[in-house]
Amino acid sequence: MSITGRCRCGACTYEIAADDLPRVYACHCHICQRASGSAFSVQALVREDRLRVAGPIVIREITTEDRVSMQRFCGECLARVYNTNSARPGIAVIRAGTLDRSEELACRAHIFTAYKQAWVTLPDDVPHWPEAAPPDQFIAALMR
C-alpha cells in the first residue's frame, strides 16, 4: 500500500511506501511561521528512500548556522512539498497539508512553542517543548 500527496496545482505528486498515514508534528518557530505564512507548520518525517516524487521540482538550498536544508517546491505553483537537511540524513520532511487524506492526521507533538502565537491553545494531552525536543522524547511522542 502507499500514501499519496500533491502540490497545490497537482503538477507535482508523490507516493510514500507505507501502510499508514505518517505521524505529524507542529513547529511554531519563526522560520516555519514565515515559510508557511501561518501560525505554525505541520510536518511528517518519512524515510527518504520510501518517497517517490514525480513532476517538476525546484530545489532551493538554505544554509543556517548548523545545517543545510534542501527545500523542494513544485516548479509550477511553487508550493513547498518537502525538504531534507544535513542534520537528519535519509529523512524527508513532508508538508502535512500536501498529503491526500490530510484531514485524517492527528498532531502528535508541538515544538518551539516559546514562539507560538498567543491565540494558539495546545491540547493538554499532546507533548510540547519550548524549543527543539530532545530526540528520544520527540520520537517517542511521534510513535505514541
C-alpha positions as CSV (number, residue, x, y, z in Angstrom):
1,M,0.0,0.0,0.0
2,S,1.1,3.6,-0.3
3,I,0.2,7.1,0.8
4,T,-0.1,9.8,-1.8
5,G,0.1,13.6,-1.9
6,R,0.5,16.5,-4.2
7,C,1.2,20.2,-4.5
8,R,-1.5,22.9,-4.8
9,C,-1.8,22.6,-8.6
10,G,-1.3,18.9,-8.9
11,A,1.7,19.1,-11.2
12,C,4.0,17.6,-8.6
13,T,2.8,14.3,-7.0
14,Y,4.4,11.9,-4.6
15,E,3.9,8.5,-3.1
16,I,5.2,7.2,0.2
17,A,5.7,3.4,0.6
18,A,3.8,3.0,3.8
19,D,0.6,1.4,5.0
20,D,-0.5,4.1,7.4
21,L,-0.5,7.9,7.3
22,P,2.7,9.3,8.8
23,R,2.5,10.9,12.2
24,V,2.8,14.6,12.2
25,Y,4.0,17.4,14.5
26,A,3.7,21.2,14.5
27,C,6.6,23.6,14.6
28,H,5.9,27.1,16.0
29,C,9.4,28.6,15.3
30,H,9.6,31.9,13.4
31,I,11.2,30.2,10.4
32,C,8.2,27.9,10.0
33,Q,5.8,30.8,10.6
34,R,7.4,32.8,7.9
35,A,7.8,29.9,5.5
36,S,4.1,28.8,5.9
37,G,2.7,32.3,6.2
38,S,0.7,30.9,9.2
39,A,1.0,30.4,12.9
40,F,2.9,27.1,12.6
41,S,3.8,24.4,10.1
42,V,2.6,20.8,10.3
43,Q,5.1,18.2,9.1
44,A,5.7,14.5,8.8
45,L,9.1,12.7,8.9
46,V,9.4,9.8,6.4
47,R,12.3,7.8,5.2
48,E,13.6,9.4,2.1
49,D,14.1,6.0,0.4
50,R,10.3,5.4,0.7
51,L,9.4,8.6,-1.1
52,R,8.9,8.8,-4.9
53,V,8.2,12.2,-6.4
54,A,7.0,12.9,-9.9
55,G,6.6,16.2,-11.7
56,P,8.6,19.5,-11.8
57,I,10.6,20.1,-8.7
58,V,12.6,23.2,-7.9
59,I,15.3,22.8,-5.2
60,R,16.3,25.7,-3.0
61,E,19.3,25.3,-0.7
62,I,19.1,27.2,2.6
63,T,22.1,27.2,4.9
64,T,21.8,28.1,8.6
65,E,24.3,28.1,11.4
66,D,24.4,24.3,11.8
67,R,22.7,22.7,8.8
68,V,22.0,22.8,5.1
69,S,18.3,22.4,4.1
70,M,17.3,21.3,0.6
71,Q,13.7,22.7,0.1
72,R,11.6,21.1,-2.7
73,F,8.9,23.2,-4.3
74,C,6.6,22.4,-7.2
75,G,8.1,24.0,-10.3
76,E,4.6,25.2,-11.5
77,C,2.8,26.6,-8.4
78,L,5.9,26.9,-6.1
79,A,4.1,25.1,-3.3
80,R,6.7,23.7,-0.8
81,V,6.3,19.9,-0.8
82,Y,9.1,18.6,1.3
83,N,12.7,19.1,2.4
84,T,15.8,17.2,3.6
85,N,18.6,18.6,5.7
86,S,22.1,17.7,6.8
87,A,21.1,17.2,10.4
88,R,18.8,14.3,9.6
89,P,20.3,12.4,6.7
90,G,17.9,10.0,4.9
91,I,14.8,11.7,6.3
92,A,12.3,13.7,4.3
93,V,10.2,16.3,6.0
94,I,6.8,16.3,4.2
95,R,4.5,19.3,4.5
96,A,1.5,17.6,6.0
97,G,-1.1,19.7,4.1
98,T,0.2,18.2,0.8
99,L,-0.8,14.7,1.9
100,D,-4.0,13.3,0.4
101,R,-6.3,12.5,3.4
102,S,-4.6,15.2,5.5
103,E,-7.9,15.7,7.3
104,E,-7.3,12.3,8.9
105,L,-4.0,13.4,10.6
106,A,-3.6,13.9,14.3
107,C,-0.8,16.2,15.5
108,R,1.4,14.2,18.0
109,A,3.8,16.9,19.2
110,H,4.5,20.6,19.2
111,I,8.0,22.1,19.1
112,F,9.4,25.6,19.5
113,T,6.2,26.6,21.5
114,A,8.1,29.5,23.1
115,Y,7.4,31.3,19.8
116,K,3.8,30.2,19.3
117,Q,1.1,32.8,18.6
118,A,-0.7,33.9,21.8
119,W,-4.1,32.8,20.4
120,V,-3.0,29.2,19.8
121,T,-4.0,26.8,22.5
122,L,-2.2,23.5,22.8
123,P,-4.1,20.3,23.8
124,D,-3.1,19.2,27.3
125,D,-2.5,15.6,26.2
126,V,-0.1,16.4,23.4
127,P,3.6,16.7,24.3
128,H,5.2,20.0,23.6
129,W,8.6,21.7,24.1
130,P,9.5,25.4,24.2
131,E,12.5,24.8,21.9
132,A,13.7,21.7,20.0
133,A,12.6,18.5,21.6
134,P,15.2,16.0,22.9
135,P,15.4,13.5,20.0
136,D,14.4,10.5,22.1
137,Q,11.4,12.2,23.6
138,F,10.4,13.6,20.2
139,I,10.5,10.2,18.5
140,A,8.6,8.7,21.4
141,A,5.9,11.4,21.1
142,L,5.5,10.7,17.4
143,M,5.3,7.0,17.9
144,R,2.6,7.0,20.6
